Structures are given as structure tokens and as C-alpha cells.
Amino acid sequence: MIHQILSIIASLLTHESSAAMHCTRAMIDFIMFAQYTSHDEDTFKYMQHALFRWNKLKKVFWHLRSLNTDTQQRHFNILKFYAMIHYANFIRQYDVVDNVNTKYEKICHKHLIKRFFDCTNKRDTFLNQLIHHNTRHFNLLAMKNVLLYEKTKFIQIKKNVMSAMITTLCRAIDLSKLSIFVSHAQCYQILNARLDSKKWCFAFTLIKNLDIFEFLNALTVFIREFRNVIDKIQVFNHDLDKRVKNAVDAESCFITIHDFLICWKWDEKNENDSNNLIKDRVICALNWQKSEKWRRDCVLIQKSSASSNDSSDTLNDCLSEWLQLIISVIDRFLQDDRDCLLKYTDALIDLLKSWNKSTQQKVHEMMKIKHWSKQIFKNSCFINDRRFYNMLTILRSLHVVLTITKRKRVEQKNFFYINNFVDWNTYNIFYDEDFLTNETKAVEKFDELDK
């Protein structure tokens, strides 16, 4: 929860309390590094650097420190702060500290001491009696585990279990929920293609009902690229987004819409276990939670060699994009080897770009992104800010925070921050490669101002 809170208060503490934000982020960095499931000397160095920043900047919270009831003086002499100094040595000696909790000692006292104390005669030999009770209880648990082990059936996990962990679609939605209805003539043609007339329609019908900018141009380019792959036609990178003059074929294709897609990501607590992937649902739906607006999630897309000329900025070999529509298209003019109509599945993406050349904000270290300006050029040969991407290139959802930037006394609401503190997966993707040097300079700057 603290990772989400940090992203929410970041825009409030940027200017007036930047030192407090730096100090808070240092503590978050230490927590994130300490919870890694594997460590080396570099991660230990990062942890010590986070402690260095915390110790330098914690004086900004001097007025909030604990009060000593005996001396009536405030201090930072807290046991957990002191224990953080020894974390690196603990990990070297006892392996990772993930899931280690100080409450375990209290639980042990409850179950090993209090539980059996009532069974003793409460005299001078009660400690020996507690040891005997604990020994007997431990032996019973050990025998219980031996009996359970004999009844256990081992299941061999297939080596190709990861092959099924790919981005998949949900079922198609009923188009009547979007107030899209087809005529009887169109319904007859859809039924002849052995499709459900409640979920499929012609592309021109969908374009007419959904007011999505550059949808037809992007759809036409999307179908053309699939046909080029099937016909084994090589296309250069600078021609990938080139407009198609004749869009009749795209308008007459069958099309359906999906509510969400399922991506897979590593479980944060078990990154070394390849079988421990968890689902990540990416939603793009109308009337979400009984509202009249669309819910469109932001996604992270893997950059490919074909997207090297992409107009959106790259973020460590990834692209941040805004999901606009998830569709499946059936090409009425091409068939496969089994004489079935070809089916394409992709997602319409609204391109996002970084505000300052993919650099992170100096205080809260989140990256600022914005929408591309929708400029329509009559004689343009290329599509503008929207295009389709293959489903397999969509990695996972991306948590963004809305921000309002005042520029020229006008509030612009198309700016966002990428919350790289939301989980480990995002934290390890968006980072400053020279953050050790930059953070040290920032801390020393605040230290000089206080002097």
C-alpha cells in the first residue's frame, strides 16, 4: 500500500517538501531491495546507499520524532531503524530476509510458553516442564508429517508449462451493450460465415458507432500488415505506418470486440519459481462498474526491431501505450489451408511519449508521460498517434497517476506519471542507470542548504 501512497503524494511534495520526498523514497528503495529473492554485492551496495540517503535526510522529520517519557526529549532511537544497518550482513549469513517478521518471536512466546504454562505446577521446575511439553508436542508434529508424507502423491510438472503462459483474450462481448445493431441483410451474411450475429458486425458499422480517432486508417494498415506476412512480402520499417488509400476491404471485414485480455507476470514473492506466474488482467470496456465511460488501461509493450522507427519514446526497450480497443477481425477475402476465413487479433493502442526524453523526475523518480497531440494533416501519408499491436507483444498493465501541469496559466490534464513503485516488476523496468551518483548529489545539496 505504501507504494501506491508514494505515487499519489508525489505531485504534492515535489516543490515545497522535496527533501521529505527524497527521504521517503530512500526508505521505499531500501524496502524494495531488502525484499529481493536473490542478492549480490551490487544489491548490497544499493541498500547501503538507501540507508545513507535516509540518515542524511531524516532530519526533515525531526519535529515528528518519538518522545522519550523520561527525559521529555525527542529522538530517532528506534530499534527497527537500528536493525536496518545489519540487514546486508544478515542476508550474507542467513540468506534472504523476505517474509522475515518480528512478530514471529511473539507468536513463539504465545505457543511455546503461554500455551503450556497452564499445564505445569507453576513451581521452581516449571521451565523443565515446559521443555518436556514442547519436546512431546514437537515429536507429535514430526510423526504427523511422516504420515502425511507417505500419503503424498508426486506430480511431475511438464517442462513446457511456460508455453501456455501467453497473452490471451476473453470472450467477445454482446454488441448490443454498446448500442450497436446490425441490419437483417448484414445479419444474414454474418450467419452465413458461421458467426454469432450478436457479437460480430461489419467494420464500417463499428466505425460509425464508435467515435475513435484514426480507427479506420489504423485498421486498414493492420489488415495490410497481416496480409503481407501471409504473402511473405517484406516491408521496410519506414513503410509500416504508411496509409492505405483504398479502405474498402477493411470496412467490409467482420469484427468483434473484447472486454479484457489476460497477461502473465512473475509472482513478486517467488520470482525464481518459473511455475509461479500470476494473471494480470488488462481491461478496455465501456460502462465499467455501471459508469457510462470507458475504462482503458495503460499497457507495457515489448519493443521489436520493426518498431525501431516508432514515434513513441522507448523506456528500457519497452513502450508505454494506452489501450483503446481490443478486437478480432475476420478477413472475408483470404482463406487458410483448410478453406477457413483468416482471423486476426490485435489491440488498438494510443501512443504515449515521455515528457523529457525518457528521464525520471528528480524528486520522486517517476517518469512523466503525455498523450501525443492529435494533429490531422490532409496530405499526410502516415497515420498519426494510434496503431495496432500484436497481442503477444503486450507484456502487462502499467499503473499511471494523473497529474495536472500548469503551463502558460492553462491546466493541461493529459500528463501522467508512471508509478514505478507499485510492484517489483515495474520497479525493475523503470530506473535511472546513474541513480547512485545523482541521488548522492541530491542528498549533499539538501545537506548544504540546511547548513
C-alpha positions as MATLAB code, in Angstrom:
seq = 'MIHQILSIIASLLTHESSAAMHCTRAMIDFIMFAQYTSHDEDTFKYMQHALFRWNKLKKVFWHLRSLNTDTQQRHFNILKFYAMIHYANFIRQYDVVDNVNTKYEKICHKHLIKRFFDCTNKRDTFLNQLIHHNTRHFNLLAMKNVLLYEKTKFIQIKKNVMSAMITTLCRAIDLSKLSIFVSHAQCYQILNARLDSKKWCFAFTLIKNLDIFEFLNALTVFIREFRNVIDKIQVFNHDLDKRVKNAVDAESCFITIHDFLICWKWDEKNENDSNNLIKDRVICALNWQKSEKWRRDCVLIQKSSASSNDSSDTLNDCLSEWLQLIISVIDRFLQDDRDCLLKYTDALIDLLKSWNKSTQQKVHEMMKIKHWSKQIFKNSCFINDRRFYNMLTILRSLHVVLTITKRKRVEQKNFFYINNFVDWNTYNIFYDEDFLTNETKAVEKFDELDK';
ca = [
       0.000    0.000    0.000;
       2.863    2.421    0.737;
       3.996    2.084   -2.881;
       0.657    3.452   -4.129;
       0.607    6.201   -1.492;
       4.034    7.409   -2.587;
       2.843    7.906   -6.172;
      -0.265    9.792   -5.026;
       1.513   12.306   -2.765;
       4.464   12.741   -5.131;
       2.956   15.659   -7.035;
       2.109   17.412   -3.739;
       5.607   17.197   -2.236;
       7.623   17.995   -5.358;
       8.490   21.621   -4.621;
       7.720   22.592   -1.030;
       8.836   19.338    0.647;
      11.216   17.816   -1.850;
      13.600   16.712    0.923;
      10.777   14.780    2.601;
      10.003   13.051   -0.698;
      13.668   12.147   -1.177;
      13.778   10.733    2.360;
      10.568    8.742    1.869;
      11.784    7.345   -1.435;
      15.068    6.297    0.191;
      13.106    4.200    2.686;
      10.990    2.694   -0.118;
      14.142    1.861   -2.077;
      15.590    0.062    0.943;
      12.395   -1.955    1.432;
      12.282   -2.940   -2.242;
      15.940   -4.010   -2.287;
      15.655   -5.909    1.015;
      12.748   -7.959   -0.344;
      14.667   -9.258   -3.353;
      14.724  -13.046   -3.538;
      18.399  -13.094   -4.596;
      21.270  -10.729   -3.811;
      24.780   -9.869   -4.883;
      27.310   -7.195   -3.913;
      25.564   -4.643   -6.154;
      22.227   -5.004   -4.363;
      24.023   -4.728   -1.014;
      25.621   -1.507   -2.256;
      22.183   -0.169   -3.270;
      20.778   -0.996    0.175;
      23.628    0.780    1.951;
      23.195    3.772   -0.346;
      19.484    3.945    0.511;
      20.409    3.946    4.226;
      22.940    6.692    3.589;
      20.244    8.860    1.977;
      17.815    8.125    4.811;
      20.300    9.068    7.541;
      21.218   12.293    5.756;
      17.638   13.449    5.187;
      15.711   12.085    8.189;
      16.125   15.437    9.962;
      13.257   16.786    7.822;
      11.023   14.674   10.108;
      12.729   15.948   13.262;
       9.531   17.528   14.580;
       7.715   14.173   14.263;
      10.259   12.007   16.090;
       9.404    9.855   19.132;
       9.194   11.366   22.595;
      11.175    9.888   25.480;
       8.840    9.902   28.505;
      11.741   10.011   30.984;
      13.778   12.866   29.512;
      10.929   14.512   27.592;
      13.213   14.758   24.560;
      12.534   13.616   21.014;
      14.808   11.099   19.316;
      15.190    8.612   16.466;
      16.442    5.778   18.692;
      14.060    3.160   17.320;
      15.126   -0.490   17.361;
      13.894   -1.242   13.826;
      15.903    1.667   12.414;
      18.988    0.300   14.139;
      18.360   -3.222   12.788;
      18.355   -1.903    9.207;
      22.105   -1.251    9.497;
      22.753   -5.003    9.808;
      20.437   -6.197    7.013;
      23.236   -6.717    4.498;
      25.226   -8.851    6.967;
      22.104  -10.808    7.912;
      21.490  -11.651    4.248;
      25.110  -12.736    3.769;
      24.901  -15.075    6.768;
      21.301  -16.325    6.721;
      20.195  -15.846    3.080;
      17.320  -13.542    2.056;
      15.183  -11.825    4.677;
      11.996  -11.938    2.636;
       8.973  -12.901    4.793;
      11.022  -12.391    7.986;
       8.843  -10.703   10.585;
       9.498   -9.620   14.167;
       6.044  -10.894   15.143;
       7.317  -14.468   14.934;
       9.028  -14.065   18.311;
       5.738  -13.006   19.877;
       3.956  -15.960   18.287;
       6.639  -18.337   19.597;
       6.217  -16.936   23.105;
       2.479  -17.468   22.839;
       2.558  -21.066   21.565;
       5.721  -22.362   23.283;
       5.432  -20.673   26.663;
       1.925  -19.438   27.437;
       0.181  -22.419   25.876;
       1.930  -24.995   28.111;
       2.390  -22.859   31.225;
      -1.078  -23.775   32.451;
      -0.080  -27.463   32.203;
       2.739  -27.031   34.710;
       2.571  -26.926   38.518;
       3.961  -23.349   38.362;
       6.783  -24.110   40.813;
      10.565  -23.830   40.554;
      10.826  -26.614   37.971;
       8.277  -25.123   35.552;
      10.982  -24.428   32.933;
      11.896  -28.127   32.712;
       8.218  -28.975   32.470;
       7.792  -26.514   29.578;
      10.730  -28.135   27.776;
       9.189  -31.608   28.176;
       5.811  -30.379   26.881;
       7.448  -28.713   23.880;
       9.527  -31.809   23.104;
       6.474  -34.037   23.191;
       4.454  -31.660   21.038;
       7.302  -31.386   18.508;
       7.560  -35.193   18.270;
       3.834  -35.451   17.595;
       4.079  -32.887   14.796;
       7.065  -34.713   13.306;
       5.198  -38.041   13.268;
       2.181  -36.348   11.709;
       4.375  -35.032    8.897;
       5.857  -38.504    8.332;
       2.384  -39.996    7.943;
       1.327  -37.225    5.559;
       4.493  -37.721    3.504;
       3.623  -41.388    2.917;
       0.209  -40.391    1.578;
       1.600  -37.688   -0.717;
       1.371  -38.259   -4.471;
       4.083  -36.583   -6.518;
       3.050  -34.902   -9.765;
       5.668  -34.330  -12.419;
       5.486  -30.828  -13.898;
       5.907  -30.653  -17.654;
       8.862  -28.710  -18.942;
       6.766  -26.841  -21.494;
       4.389  -25.437  -18.861;
       5.584  -21.921  -19.748;
       4.455  -22.244  -23.364;
       0.818  -21.700  -22.322;
       1.594  -18.542  -20.353;
       0.902  -16.118  -23.194;
      -1.393  -13.139  -23.520;
      -4.914  -14.368  -24.207;
      -8.289  -12.784  -24.885;
     -11.554  -13.036  -23.044;
     -14.715  -13.953  -24.895;
     -16.353  -11.446  -27.216;
     -18.976   -9.102  -25.779;
     -22.555   -8.558  -26.902;
     -22.532   -5.555  -29.238;
     -25.986   -4.501  -28.068;
     -24.309   -3.333  -24.821;
     -22.524   -0.736  -26.947;
     -25.778    0.209  -28.729;
     -24.517   -1.390  -31.954;
     -27.165   -3.149  -34.025;
     -26.852   -4.766  -37.452;
     -29.431   -4.835  -40.225;
     -31.161   -8.010  -41.415;
     -29.036   -8.139  -44.565;
     -25.817   -7.883  -42.561;
     -27.078  -10.449  -40.059;
     -27.714  -12.894  -42.907;
     -24.142  -12.528  -44.215;
     -22.705  -12.928  -40.691;
     -24.713  -16.105  -40.102;
     -23.539  -17.499  -43.450;
     -19.960  -17.121  -42.193;
     -20.978  -19.231  -39.137;
     -20.586  -16.340  -36.724;
     -22.752  -15.047  -33.885;
     -24.682  -12.023  -35.139;
     -24.922  -10.663  -31.579;
     -21.137  -10.407  -31.254;
     -19.969   -9.770  -34.825;
     -20.662   -6.945  -37.241;
     -19.166   -5.271  -40.281;
     -16.234   -2.948  -39.655;
     -17.989    0.072  -41.162;
     -20.858   -0.408  -38.673;
     -18.418   -0.376  -35.750;
     -16.581    2.659  -37.130;
     -19.872    4.517  -37.460;
     -20.933    3.844  -33.848;
     -17.569    4.218  -32.084;
     -16.047    7.650  -32.374;
     -12.381    6.623  -32.237;
      -9.866    8.895  -33.887;
      -7.856    7.330  -36.780;
      -9.605    3.978  -36.274;
     -10.210    3.228  -39.964;
      -6.668    4.173  -41.017;
      -5.136    2.057  -38.261;
      -7.440   -0.870  -39.091;
      -6.525   -0.697  -42.774;
      -2.788   -0.706  -42.013;
      -3.323   -3.528  -39.517;
      -5.018   -5.784  -42.109;
      -2.435   -4.917  -44.740;
       0.431   -5.954  -42.474;
      -1.178   -9.309  -41.715;
      -1.656   -9.943  -45.413;
       1.973   -9.036  -46.098;
       3.099  -11.591  -43.538;
       0.904  -14.292  -45.086;
       2.051  -13.437  -48.614;
       5.682  -13.204  -47.378;
       6.060   -9.644  -48.618;
       8.963   -7.819  -46.999;
       8.176   -4.264  -45.871;
      10.748   -1.735  -44.700;
      10.374   -0.073  -41.319;
       9.579    3.371  -42.701;
       6.601    1.910  -44.613;
       4.963    0.119  -41.695;
       2.708    3.080  -40.754;
       2.065    4.240  -44.289;
      -1.579    4.905  -45.074;
      -3.602    2.727  -47.442;
      -5.637    4.705  -49.968;
      -8.276    2.022  -50.571;
     -10.034    1.136  -47.302;
     -12.975   -0.760  -48.831;
     -11.572   -4.176  -47.871;
     -11.123   -3.115  -44.242;
     -14.649   -1.697  -43.977;
     -16.243   -4.935  -45.232;
     -14.433   -7.262  -42.799;
     -16.202   -8.887  -39.858;
     -15.154   -7.535  -36.481;
     -15.863   -8.166  -32.770;
     -14.811   -6.522  -29.500;
     -13.338   -7.999  -26.305;
     -13.628   -6.599  -22.783;
     -10.196   -7.513  -21.451;
      -7.148   -9.640  -22.032;
      -5.078  -11.784  -19.670;
      -1.329  -11.198  -19.358;
       1.156  -13.034  -17.149;
       3.784  -11.661  -14.817;
       6.185  -13.077  -12.266;
       4.907  -13.503   -8.755;
       6.649  -10.806   -6.713;
       7.411  -13.136   -3.808;
       8.632  -16.062   -5.947;
      10.472  -14.633   -8.931;
      12.862  -17.591   -9.077;
       9.989  -20.070   -9.480;
       9.161  -20.241  -13.194;
       5.871  -22.012  -12.470;
       4.646  -19.280  -10.147;
       3.241  -16.794  -12.651;
       0.121  -14.833  -11.799;
      -2.536  -13.384  -14.051;
      -2.640   -9.686  -14.868;
      -5.968   -8.534  -16.272;
      -5.886   -5.582  -18.691;
      -9.307   -4.012  -19.158;
     -10.760   -1.998  -22.017;
     -14.536   -1.859  -21.555;
     -17.489    0.508  -21.690;
     -19.869    1.021  -18.737;
     -17.253   -0.326  -16.334;
     -18.757   -0.678  -12.827;
     -22.052    0.829  -14.019;
     -20.477    4.040  -15.285;
     -21.144    5.495  -18.719;
     -17.469    5.952  -19.557;
     -14.802    3.660  -20.921;
     -12.175    2.124  -18.702;
      -8.957    1.946  -20.710;
      -5.836    0.604  -19.001;
      -2.311    1.607  -19.828;
      -0.090   -1.249  -21.031;
       3.587   -2.020  -21.448;
       4.615   -3.300  -24.883;
       7.819   -5.076  -25.805;
       9.792   -3.127  -28.361;
      10.655   -5.069  -31.521;
      13.074   -4.425  -34.347;
      10.154   -3.466  -36.547;
       9.174   -0.683  -34.142;
      12.567    0.960  -34.127;
      11.134    3.912  -36.008;
       8.230    4.174  -33.611;
       7.334    7.741  -32.799;
       6.744    6.983  -29.120;
       9.727    7.082  -26.818;
      11.287    3.841  -25.637;
      11.535    3.012  -21.943;
      14.315    0.432  -21.462;
      13.332   -1.476  -24.649;
       9.614   -1.118  -23.808;
       6.825    1.186  -24.924;
       4.136    2.725  -22.724;
       0.820    2.878  -24.543;
      -2.849    3.483  -23.771;
      -5.251    0.697  -24.676;
      -8.178    1.887  -26.797;
      -9.871   -1.208  -28.225;
      -9.356   -4.997  -28.287;
     -10.714   -6.543  -31.466;
     -10.744   -9.684  -33.580;
     -11.094   -9.335  -37.338;
     -12.117  -11.965  -39.899;
     -10.812  -11.300  -43.385;
     -13.534  -12.155  -45.903;
     -11.106  -12.165  -48.826;
      -8.427  -14.615  -47.612;
      -8.591  -18.247  -46.523;
      -6.154  -20.642  -44.896;
      -5.177  -24.163  -45.973;
      -8.429  -25.567  -44.541;
     -10.566  -23.102  -46.572;
     -11.441  -21.142  -43.427;
     -11.521  -17.348  -43.298;
      -8.417  -15.851  -41.713;
      -8.784  -14.344  -38.250;
      -6.587  -11.550  -36.894;
      -6.491  -10.469  -33.252;
      -4.833   -7.258  -32.124;
      -5.275   -4.270  -29.841;
      -5.665   -0.633  -30.858;
      -3.140    1.441  -28.927;
      -2.980    5.162  -28.224;
       0.672    6.190  -28.264;
       2.245    7.897  -25.278;
       5.555    9.709  -25.172;
       7.838   10.775  -22.356;
       7.781   14.420  -21.369;
      11.544   14.866  -21.049;
      13.361   12.287  -23.211;
      12.645    9.250  -21.004;
      14.263   10.804  -17.920;
      12.785   10.457  -14.452;
      11.675   13.297  -12.239;
      14.498   14.315   -9.890;
      12.465   14.295   -6.675;
      10.065   11.328   -6.740;
      11.841    9.470   -9.609;
       8.668    8.729  -11.568;
       8.611    9.225  -15.320;
       6.286   11.812  -16.785;
       4.427   10.882  -19.982;
       1.798   12.556  -22.107;
      -0.577   11.929  -24.986;
       0.502   12.701  -28.498;
      -1.180   15.813  -29.831;
      -3.833   14.806  -32.357;
      -2.845   16.815  -35.422;
      -4.578   15.963  -38.684;
      -2.638   16.683  -41.851;
      -4.624   16.422  -45.064;
      -1.661   15.385  -47.198;
      -0.031   13.116  -44.593;
       0.988    9.669  -45.865;
       1.308    8.146  -42.389;
      -1.116    7.501  -39.551;
      -0.783    9.713  -36.505;
      -0.923    8.620  -32.883;
      -2.832    5.297  -32.962;
      -1.973    1.894  -34.334;
      -2.484   -1.819  -33.725;
      -0.073   -4.116  -31.899;
       0.150   -7.881  -31.808;
      -1.297   -9.447  -28.658;
       1.937  -11.326  -27.926;
       3.883   -8.053  -27.607;
       1.644   -6.778  -24.768;
       3.567   -7.590  -21.593;
       1.342   -6.388  -18.748;
      -0.670   -3.488  -17.366;
       1.012   -0.258  -16.321;
      -0.111    1.859  -13.367;
      -0.176    5.579  -14.148;
      -1.146    8.562  -11.992;
      -2.904   11.588  -13.415;
      -1.160   14.899  -12.908;
      -2.073   18.458  -13.822;
       0.683   20.661  -15.168;
       0.171   24.419  -15.225;
       1.807   25.854  -18.284;
       1.118   29.351  -19.533;
      -1.628   29.602  -16.892;
      -3.607   26.809  -18.554;
      -4.190   23.482  -16.819;
      -3.309   20.553  -19.082;
      -4.766   17.224  -17.943;
      -3.100   14.948  -20.485;
       0.024   14.358  -18.397;
       0.675   11.254  -16.294;
       3.317    9.720  -14.039;
       4.344    6.076  -14.395;
       4.176    4.597  -10.908;
       7.351    2.510  -10.832;
       6.888    1.805   -7.094;
       3.702   -0.226   -7.494;
       5.476   -3.635   -7.617;
       8.827   -5.284   -8.260;
       8.170   -5.887  -11.946;
       7.699   -2.204  -12.723;
      10.382   -1.143  -10.221;
      12.994   -3.177  -12.116;
      11.960   -1.774  -15.513;
      11.912    1.982  -14.929;
      15.028    3.263  -13.230;
      17.834    5.740  -13.698;
      21.030    3.967  -14.770;
      23.155    6.556  -12.941;
      20.915    6.873   -9.887;
      23.726    6.311   -7.342;
      25.620    9.389   -8.460;
      22.520   11.525   -8.992;
      20.956   10.632   -5.623;
      24.230   11.321   -3.795;
      24.417   14.782   -5.363;
      20.798   15.490   -4.424;
      21.364   14.462   -0.801;
      24.512   16.556   -0.495;
      22.664   19.526   -1.965;
      19.946   19.322    0.712;
      22.630   18.892    3.379;
      24.380   22.090    2.278;
      21.120   24.038    2.312;
      20.461   23.027    5.917;
      23.912   24.165    6.984;
];
